[in-house]
């Protein structure tokens, strides 16, 4: 399966905590090989960022530690 086909058929989900933000959210989808895709919920046919399993794990770790808090 090509990367484009995999993204088109991926099962995307949005965080439950993002319900009332007017649609300015991201969606994530698991991909083959442990990769994770991320896209803007308002532009579902637009580009997606794809992260390796280790990149995604590092991002989640940083989120849990508050590294991205403003």
VOGU-3710 file (C-alpha; in Angstrom, 3 decimals, decimal comma):
1> xxxxxxxxxx> 0,000/0,000/0,000  1,341/3,434/-0,911  1,710/6,138/1,783  -1,133/8,090/0,167  -3,435/5,048/0,248  -2,542/4,317/3,848  -3,360/7,898/4,905  -6,619/7,851/2,923  -7,800/4,654/4,602  -6,441/5,360/8,086
11> xxxxxxxxxx> -8,733/5,469/11,107  -8,467/9,066/12,310  -9,506/10,224/15,767  -9,690/13,536/17,601  -9,061/14,026/21,314  -12,251/14,021/23,361  -11,012/17,118/25,203  -11,038/19,117/21,957  -14,823/19,099/21,519  -15,636/22,783/22,037
21> xxxxxxxxxx> -12,723/24,552/20,365  -14,424/25,477/17,100  -12,716/22,788/15,085  -9,135/23,959/15,577  -7,915/20,509/16,463  -5,603/17,839/15,238  -6,485/14,265/14,458  -4,171/11,292/14,774  -4,152/7,893/13,112  -2,045/4,797/13,689
31> xxxxxxxxxx> -0,166/3,579/10,626  1,824/0,481/9,769  5,185/-0,047/11,409  4,139/1,799/14,570  4,076/5,167/12,815  1,497/7,843/13,671  -0,010/10,419/11,311  -1,241/13,850/12,444  -3,443/16,240/10,444  -5,543/19,375/10,964
41> xxxxxxxxxx> -9,193/18,495/11,571  -10,428/21,357/9,356  -8,297/20,264/6,373  -8,758/16,523/6,220  -7,641/16,325/2,595  -4,588/18,466/3,316  -1,120/17,361/4,354  -0,389/15,047/7,246  2,751/14,760/9,328  4,000/11,218/9,876
51> xxxxxxxxxx> 6,077/10,337/12,924  8,040/7,216/13,695  7,138/5,184/16,739  10,072/6,613/18,710  9,311/10,207/17,655  5,697/9,809/18,761  6,762/8,267/22,081  9,105/11,220/22,705  6,313/13,684/21,909  3,868/11,960/24,273
61> xxxxxxxxxx> 6,519/11,896/26,993  7,110/15,628/26,564  3,377/16,294/26,698  2,998/14,351/29,941  5,863/16,348/31,469  4,396/19,701/30,417  7,273/20,571/28,080  4,909/22,260/25,611  2,827/24,258/28,082  2,622/27,982/27,464
//
